[in-house]
Every structure is written in structure tokens, then in C-alpha cells.
Amino acid sequence: MLKGRCLIDPADFTREEFRELFDLAHQIVANPEKYSKSCEGKILATLFYEPSTRTRFSFEAAMLRLGGKVIGFSEPNSSSVAKGESVADTIRTIECYADIAVMRHPKEGAPRVASQYLTTMPLINAGDGGHQHPTQTLTDILTIERLKGSVENKTYGFCGDLKFGRTVHSLIKFLSNYEGVKFILISPEELRVPEYIREEVIRKKGIPFEEVQQIEPYMNQLDFLYMTRVQRERFFNEEDYIRLKDRFILDMEKMKYAREDTYILHPLPRVNEISIEVDKDPRAQYFAQAKNGMYVRMALILKLLGIY
Ligand code: CP
């Protein structure tokens, strides 16, 4: 029963609860019209303290497609945040006006802190610093299931910035609960997954994994290659960013090493890490993934509001 709950970290829901959510998301994909009035009279608040295209627009589109309404800010300085209002006071105020809220924040843990000030309104973490991005994980899992039926017994390659990439941290955390998964972690030494993910998640769950620094030799092992952007905004100095940003670029030359059933995912936005030429390859699924994000967020809103 997800009614009234917050989603801050993938560990907040059980495997069974996620299953119910994905089953609903698949039903919405098959027949979105059926749900077009489900949220009439409900309001979603979007609190984006950091820039976003997909997460904010897909949440807003999700609520509008469910028949609900949306309020919020995408520029915190247009709100009383500019006057120094705390996250705690902001979220308590939003609870007076909205039925459900979504927050993206540059500080790790900010949505968790905010959730502790709520009485009944569900809050969804839309990304907190370099920590977690659970609804991107929902997007990724729905995409994986639509392409290959289930997440189990698959080899997942993660490539790029695995240190600051919150989408990678959330997805690894989620997948580590499933049987037969294996990870190939492809990154420069400086951008390896954080120790807490390697030790407390991957090793603790006994998941086989390799940490490597090349894509080509591993391509033919992969069911999915999850590319990520080297995130300029998370670096302390520009020199390191420039040195590392183009280390892994997926182009058609590298795609020759991939199997016919190896799918390429990316949470987007991309900068240089996937050449535009790859977009035409049917194995490139990152724009379909962005669309799935809207459907799975429709399912999440319906579940947290207790409508389905
Ligand atoms: N994938 C993702 O979080 O994209 P945005 O930053 O555009 O929301």
C-alpha cells in the first residue's frame, strides 16, 4: 500500500510494491486514455532547486495527462527561497496547497529532511546532489522490462561518471535486489562508483562485478549499456572536468562490438558521450526511455495518492 508514502530512496519501497507500480505503468502504456481523469481535482507541486528538462516536464505531463493540475517553481529565486526560507518551511507551506510534491535539490539528503516535516502529503525525490534519483530508476526499469521482459539474469554495463552519477547509484541499488544480475563498471579511476555503493550494496548483496577502463572488450557481454554524462556541475575544478569529459564516447565504431540485442540507455541530457550517429541505431533506446519516464511517473502519482 503506497498511499501517502514518500519515495526518497529506492530502499523506501519493497520489491512487491515496485512490482505493483510497474504492473500499473505497463497498463498505462497500453491504454493511457483510461487514466485521463483519474487525478481530477488533485494538485502536484514541482519544487526544482536545480535545472531539469525530463524529470520536471515528465512529472508535469504525467499529472496533466491524469487530469490533475500543476503548481511549482523551476527557478528557486522566483520563490521565497531567495529570501532565505528553509526547505522545511517551504515544504510545510506547499503541503497547505498541494496533494503531492516532487523535489529536486543540489544538496544530498534535502528531500529526506523535507519529508520529515510532512504530515500527509507524499514527497518524491527528483534527484538530490550526487546521491539518488529514484524516479529515473523507475524510468530505467520500465524501459528494461519493455525491451527484455525482466531485469533478472542480465549483464549491465555502466559507463562514464559513476562517482557523481546519482542515476547510476539508484539503479545499481535497485538491481542489486534481483537474481542473476552482473555489473561491468566502466570509468576512469577518478570517477569510480563511491565506496558505499561498491561495498555496502554490490559486495554485500554478492553481485558479480568488474571495474574496467575500456568499453570495447566488454560490449559483447552486455544486455544493456547505461551511458552517463561527466557532470561539469559536480566538479571542484575545471581542469579535471576537461581532462575527463571525453574519455568515453560511444560511436558507431564501438557499436560494432555490441550484440544485436545490446540496448543503449542514457538518463540524458547527453553532451558528447554518445555520438549523434548512434541515435539512428535501433539499439539506441534513450529517447524511448525518456517517454517511459512519463508513464511510470503517472503510475507513481496514482499509487502515492491511493487512486490505484
Ligand atoms: N534524466 C534527468 O534527470 O534529466 P533532467 O535533468 O533533464 O531532469
Boltz pocket constraint, residues with backbone or C-beta under 6 A from the ligand:
constraints:
  - pocket:
      binder: B
      contacts: [[A, 51], [A, 52], [A, 53], [A, 54], [A, 55], [A, 56], [A, 126], [A, 127], [A, 136], [A, 267], [A, 268], [A, 269]]
      max_distance: 6.0
